[in-house]
Structures are given as C-alpha cells and as structure tokens.
Amino acid sequence: MDMSLREKLVVAGEQLSHSLRYSEQEMAQFAALTLDRNPLHFSPDIAGRAGFGGLIASGQQTSAIMMGLLATHFSRRDDGIAREMLCLNVNFAFKTPLLAGQDIDIVWTVASADWHSKLDGMLTQLDGHATPRGGAKPAVVGRATILVKFEP
C-alpha cells in the first residue's frame, strides 16, 4: 500500500462539524422511537417545572447524531478515496441539557491516527463535543476509537 495514500485516509487534526436545532416535535418523536418515556423529552410542563425552561433532548439523541456524523465522514468517497469505517468504542458524558430551539454545534477532531497492520487500517482516536451556539462549555463530550480502512 502506498504510504502517501495511507496518510490521506485519516489525518491527525482533521475536523468534522455539523450544526443543528431540535424542535420539540423531533425530541418527542426520537424519545418515543427509542422507548425513552422520560417526560422531560415530551412534556413542556414537566420540563418547565423541573427547571429546564422547556423540553430537553434525550442524551441518546445527540450521541446518535454524533456517531452518525462519524460514520458518514469516515465512509465517504468524495475525495477519491473509498473508505469503510468500523466503530470500536465511543464514550459520551452529558454535562448540561440541550433545549428545543437551541442552535447546537457538533465538532469531532482527530486526536491521533496510526496505521495498524494487523487490522489493515487506520486506528483513529477522536474527541468530540456538542455545544450550544454561544455557550462556553460543551453540553455533550465524546471520545471515540474507530478503524478506517480502504474499501476493497
């Protein structure tokens, strides 16, 4: 395998990002779909009484989007390199709630990427976060280990 091609598969310092905003309806639908019956995701009255000021997103809603962003980016072909990606480990910490109507910025950064000959791919560590726009601190923090390979 050409070493220069390997180096283009995943690049340390590479960033991927996405911005979104949840509606109350999206929060309630996702919670229902995933059997999360916590009323903080579908009852504005209960969420308000709990001190949140409105519905909050299920932690799994944001983590699912963060994981989907990884899968999409590291299985892309738009730069002439056909990749496939395997998620090996992902951990999330939920620091503060995300509210309906908030603009949210998601960013993943490649912390390291090293060729692993036995796995025939790039073993990659990433740090990620989902932060309300204008917020000083992330609401969700993630750490991922993935394997990115050339598509056969």
Secondary structure, DSSP 8 states (H G I E B T S, - for coil): --HHHHHHHS-TT-EEEEEEE--HHHHHHHHHHTT---GGGT-HHHHHHTTSSS-B--HHHHHHHHHHHHHHHTT--TTS--EEEEEEEEEEEE-S--BTT-EEEEEEEEEEEEEETTTTEEEEEEEEEEEETT-SS-SEEEEEEEEEEE--
